């Protein structure tokens, strides 16, 4: 049995925000599998167990982002699942990754993502699980980062985000079948956000080299004959 956890914050005020990218993907996966999430107070999450194409548990922690590890630990214990690569996939937003990109990786640090920090903490410090990061950047940095993550996508960004979610759904299916390495090889290089970024200026054009003379052209001819006449000999005979 495998577990796919999408991170986010519960509540209508957080719906469709950048920070809830993980929630959105879980909802799409549930729809794709014809399943409906149900609430569990004891596990502090919304979840559903899918039996086909294989046994999968889809999870949305309802603890708020920073306490996501509590729900993940409860789900693993309830279903008696030992976490590890190819078993646990955590899906979350990544502000350091440009909107339009996704990245699959395994056994990495939290990178400042508080939900992932909480999961690592509740796995006794283990990073031995897979991640699917959905880009929501560029990172504005500093004190405005929090408000940026809790903001909704601009109108021109929404189609890009929906395309990335579609790619993410496909990437999850590859992960289920072939593991994180194959999924990363197929999807980590895709960039759906190029339409949002200005094109780099074209390099300056080099000056054209001078054209060589054509074969039918020849240098200008000059008169090689020297003038036999001089000022002292205007053409008459010399006096005898």
C-alpha positions in Angstrom: 0.0 0.0 0.0 1.2 3.5 -0.9 0.4 6.9 0.6 0.1 10.2 -1.3 -0.1 13.2 1.0 -1.0 16.7 -0.3 -0.1 19.6 2.0 -2.2 22.7 2.5 -4.4 24.6 5.0 -8.1 23.8 5.7 -10.8 26.5 5.4 -12.5 28.4 2.5 -10.1 31.4 3.0 -7.2 29.2 1.9 -8.9 27.5 -1.1 -7.0 27.9 -4.4 -4.1 29.7 -2.8 -0.5 29.0 -3.8 0.2 27.3 -0.5 -2.6 24.8 -1.2 -1.2 23.3 -4.3 -0.9 19.9 -2.6 -4.6 19.9 -1.6 -5.6 20.7 -5.2 -3.6 17.7 -6.6 -5.2 15.3 -4.1 -8.6 16.5 -5.1 -7.8 15.9 -8.8 -6.4 12.4 -8.0 -9.5 11.5 -6.1 -11.7 12.6 -9.0 -9.5 10.6 -11.4 -9.9 7.5 -9.4 -13.6 8.0 -8.9 -13.1 8.3 -5.1 -14.5 10.7 -2.5 -12.5 11.9 0.5 -13.9 11.5 3.9 -13.1 13.2 7.2 -11.3 11.5 10.1 -11.1 13.3 13.4 -8.8 10.6 15.0 -6.3 11.0 12.1 -6.9 14.7 11.7 -7.2 14.5 8.0 -9.4 14.0 4.9 -8.5 10.7 3.2 -9.7 7.9 1.0 -8.4 4.5 0.3 -8.3 3.6 -3.4 -8.1 -0.1 -4.5 -7.4 0.3 -8.2 -5.0 0.5 -10.0 -3.4 -0.5 -6.7 -3.9 0.2 -3.0 -3.4 3.9 -2.4 -4.3 6.2 0.4 -4.9 9.8 -0.6 -4.5 12.2 2.4 -5.1 15.9 3.1 -4.0 16.8 6.6 -6.5 19.1 8.4 -4.0 20.2 11.0 -2.8 23.3 9.1 0.5 23.2 7.3 2.9 23.5 10.2 1.5 20.4 12.0 1.1 18.2 8.9 3.3 15.5 10.4 0.7 14.6 13.1 -1.8 13.5 10.4 0.8 11.7 8.4 2.0 9.8 11.4 -1.6 8.8 12.4 -2.4 7.6 8.8 0.8 5.5 8.7 0.1 3.9 12.1 -3.6 3.2 11.3 -2.9 1.4 8.0 0.3 -0.1 9.5 2.5 1.3 6.7 6.3 1.6 7.0 7.2 4.8 5.1 10.0 4.9 2.6 10.8 5.8 -1.1 8.1 4.4 -3.5 5.8 4.1 -0.4 5.2 7.7 0.8 4.9 10.7 -1.6 4.4 14.1 -0.2 3.1 16.8 -2.6 3.6 20.5 -1.7 4.1 23.9 -3.1 7.7 25.3 -3.5 8.1 29.1 -3.7 11.8 28.6 -4.8 10.6 26.9 -7.9 9.1 29.0 -10.8 5.4 28.6 -11.5 5.2 26.2 -14.4 7.8 23.8 -13.1 7.5 20.7 -10.9 10.3 18.6 -9.3 10.3 15.0 -8.0 13.0 14.0 -5.6 13.7 11.6 -2.8 15.3 11.7 0.7 15.9 15.4 0.8 15.7 18.1 3.6 12.7 20.3 4.1 14.2 23.3 2.4 12.3 25.6 4.7 8.9 24.1 3.9 7.2 23.9 7.4 4.8 21.1 6.5 7.7 18.9 5.4 9.6 19.8 8.5 6.7 18.6 10.6 6.6 15.3 8.7 10.3 14.7 9.1 9.9 15.4 12.8 7.1 12.9 13.2 9.0 10.3 11.3 11.7 10.5 14.0 13.9 12.6 11.8 13.8 10.4 8.8 13.8 12.0 5.3 13.4 8.6 3.6 10.3 9.4 1.5 9.6 10.9 -1.9 8.5 14.5 -2.7 6.6 16.2 -5.6 7.2 19.9 -5.4 4.9 22.2 -7.4 6.5 25.5 -8.3 4.5 28.7 -7.2 7.4 31.2 -7.5 9.2 33.4 -8.1 10.0 33.9 -4.4 9.4 37.6 -3.4 11.5 37.0 -0.4 11.6 38.7 3.0 8.5 39.6 5.0 6.1 39.5 2.0 6.7 35.8 1.3 4.0 34.6 3.7 1.3 36.8 2.2 2.5 35.8 -1.3 2.0 32.1 -0.5 -1.5 32.7 0.9 -2.5 34.7 -2.2 -4.4 33.3 -5.2 -3.0 33.0 -8.7 -3.4 36.0 -11.0 -5.7 35.5 -14.0 -2.8 35.0 -16.4 -1.2 32.5 -14.1 -4.2 30.2 -13.7 -3.9 28.3 -17.0 -0.2 27.7 -16.3 -1.0 26.3 -12.8 -3.8 24.0 -14.2 -1.3 22.7 -16.8 1.2 21.9 -14.1 -1.5 20.1 -12.1 -2.2 18.0 -15.1 1.5 17.2 -15.5 1.6 16.4 -11.7 -1.3 13.9 -12.1 0.6 12.1 -14.8 3.9 12.3 -12.8 2.1 10.6 -9.8 1.0 7.8 -12.1 4.5 7.2 -13.3 5.7 7.3 -9.7 3.2 4.6 -8.7 4.3 2.4 -11.6 8.1 3.1 -12.0 9.3 5.1 -9.0 10.6 8.6 -8.4 13.7 8.3 -10.7 11.7 7.6 -13.8 9.1 10.2 -12.9 11.8 12.8 -12.4 13.5 12.0 -15.7 10.2 12.5 -17.5 8.8 15.6 -15.8 11.5 17.6 -14.0 12.6 19.4 -17.2 9.2 20.5 -18.3 8.5 24.3 -18.0 4.9 25.4 -18.5 5.7 28.9 -17.3 7.7 30.2 -20.3 4.7 32.1 -21.5 4.8 34.2 -18.3 8.5 35.1 -18.5 9.9 37.8 -20.8 12.0 36.5 -23.7 15.7 37.3 -23.4 16.9 40.0 -25.8 18.3 38.8 -29.1 22.1 38.9 -29.3 23.5 41.8 -31.4 24.1 40.9 -35.0 27.7 40.7 -36.2 28.6 43.0 -39.1 28.5 41.3 -42.4 32.0 40.5 -43.8 32.9 42.3 -47.1 31.8 40.4 -50.1 34.7 38.9 -52.3 34.8 40.0 -55.9 32.9 37.9 -58.4 34.8 35.6 -60.8 33.8 37.8 -63.8 35.1 40.9 -62.2 38.8 42.0 -62.7 40.8 44.8 -61.2 40.8 48.2 -63.0 43.5 48.3 -65.8 46.1 51.0 -65.8 48.1 52.4 -68.7 51.6 50.9 -68.3 53.0 53.0 -71.2 55.1 55.9 -70.0 54.7 59.2 -71.9 57.6 59.5 -74.2 57.3 63.2 -74.5 58.8 65.7 -72.1 58.5 69.4 -71.5 62.0 69.8 -73.0 61.1 68.0 -76.2 57.7 69.2 -77.4 57.9 66.9 -80.5 60.3 68.8 -82.9 63.9 68.0 -83.9 66.8 69.5 -81.9 68.8 72.3 -83.5 71.9 71.0 -85.2 
